[in-house]
């Protein structure tokens, strides 16, 4: 454990930007998997057959494309959606 602390301290002193970049990357990956897990658990009736990777794909598409309404309309049905154009 002492060697790990020494290595981390040296890395932090020599190149703090690299440590910050790795921390940001780590938290983004954790956020992606956590949000995919939550979306998978909160699935609507009839969509329970989606797997974890498919939920992760839908999570990424809905985060990156705010106008990605087609997946939501497919999930809840067109009679339950009010889409203004």
Long-range contacts (C-beta under 8 A, 24 or more apart in sequence): 32-56, 32-59, 32-60, 35-59, 35-63, 44-75, 44-76, 47-75
